[in-house]
Amino acid sequence: LRMVKAVETSKNGYLYANGQPSLGHLFMPMHKKWNSGHKVLWTEGQAVDWMSRVLNAGGAWTWNLVSEHAHSRLRAESVAFAKVVGAKLEKLNREKMNIT
């Protein structure tokens, strides 16, 4: 949450160190362990909340996903979760555009 708040309070999503800008970018594991695990660690609500806050502040978000190396594909659970979260983020953006 500290990283989310840092991006939210930044100027257009950029954080500065020694006068140099760096895009606030969260690279988060979707599962319990980096590159592994069967169960998605996040709830849909938490993912949508944190991602929308970072993206609306101008920052970036990347998921670390589990892949099935034998088949060269992403785990179905990861893809399904990402689709649901993406759809909810799109819905929030549409609602935001209708309000303003």
C-alpha positions as CSV (number, residue, x, y, z in Angstrom):
1,L,0.0,0.0,0.0
2,R,2.9,2.3,0.6
3,M,3.9,2.1,-3.0
4,V,0.4,2.8,-4.2
5,K,0.2,5.9,-2.0
6,A,3.6,7.1,-3.3
7,V,2.4,7.0,-6.8
8,E,-0.9,8.6,-5.9
9,T,0.9,11.6,-4.3
10,S,3.3,11.9,-7.2
11,K,3.3,14.4,-10.0
12,N,1.6,12.7,-13.0
13,G,2.8,9.3,-11.8
14,Y,6.5,10.2,-11.7
15,L,8.6,9.9,-8.6
16,Y,11.8,11.9,-8.3
17,A,15.2,11.0,-6.8
18,N,18.1,13.4,-7.0
19,G,16.0,15.5,-9.4
20,Q,15.6,12.6,-11.9
21,P,12.1,11.3,-12.7
22,S,11.1,7.7,-12.6
23,L,7.7,6.4,-13.5
24,G,5.9,5.0,-10.5
25,H,5.5,1.3,-11.6
26,L,4.3,-1.6,-9.5
27,F,5.3,-5.0,-10.6
28,M,3.3,-7.3,-8.4
29,P,3.1,-11.1,-8.1
30,M,-0.4,-12.4,-8.9
31,H,0.2,-15.6,-7.0
32,K,1.6,-16.3,-3.5
33,K,5.2,-16.9,-4.9
34,W,7.0,-15.2,-7.6
35,N,6.6,-17.2,-10.9
36,S,4.7,-20.0,-9.1
37,G,1.7,-20.9,-7.1
38,H,-1.7,-22.3,-8.0
39,K,-4.0,-19.8,-6.2
40,V,-4.3,-16.1,-7.0
41,L,-3.2,-14.2,-4.0
42,W,-5.4,-11.1,-4.6
43,T,-9.1,-10.5,-4.3
44,E,-10.7,-8.9,-7.3
45,G,-11.7,-5.9,-5.2
46,Q,-8.2,-5.3,-3.9
47,A,-6.7,-5.6,-7.4
48,V,-9.2,-3.2,-8.9
49,D,-8.7,-0.7,-6.0
50,W,-4.9,-0.7,-6.1
51,M,-4.6,-0.8,-9.9
52,S,-7.1,1.9,-10.5
53,R,-5.4,4.2,-7.9
54,V,-2.0,3.7,-9.5
55,L,-3.3,4.0,-13.1
56,N,-5.4,7.1,-12.4
57,A,-2.4,8.8,-10.8
58,G,-0.5,8.2,-14.1
59,G,1.6,5.3,-12.9
60,A,1.9,1.8,-14.3
61,W,1.1,-1.7,-13.2
62,T,2.5,-5.1,-14.3
63,W,1.5,-8.5,-13.0
64,N,4.0,-11.3,-12.5
65,L,2.2,-14.3,-13.9
66,V,2.6,-18.1,-13.5
67,S,3.3,-19.9,-16.8
68,E,3.1,-23.5,-17.7
69,H,6.5,-24.0,-19.2
70,A,5.7,-27.4,-20.7
71,H,2.9,-25.9,-22.8
72,S,4.3,-22.3,-23.2
73,R,1.2,-20.7,-21.9
74,L,-0.1,-18.8,-19.0
75,R,-2.1,-20.5,-16.3
76,A,-5.8,-20.4,-16.9
77,E,-6.5,-19.0,-13.4
78,S,-4.2,-16.1,-14.0
79,V,-5.8,-15.3,-17.4
80,A,-9.3,-15.5,-16.0
81,F,-8.4,-13.2,-13.0
82,A,-6.7,-10.7,-15.3
83,K,-9.8,-10.6,-17.6
84,V,-12.2,-10.0,-14.7
85,V,-10.0,-7.3,-13.2
86,G,-9.5,-5.7,-16.6
87,A,-13.2,-5.6,-17.3
88,K,-13.9,-4.1,-13.9
89,L,-11.3,-1.4,-14.5
90,E,-12.8,-0.6,-17.9
91,K,-16.2,-0.3,-16.3
92,L,-14.8,2.1,-13.7
93,N,-13.3,4.2,-16.5
94,R,-16.5,4.3,-18.5
95,E,-18.4,5.4,-15.4
96,K,-15.8,8.0,-14.6
97,M,-16.1,9.4,-18.2
98,N,-19.8,9.7,-17.9
99,I,-19.6,11.6,-14.7
100,T,-17.1,14.2,-15.8
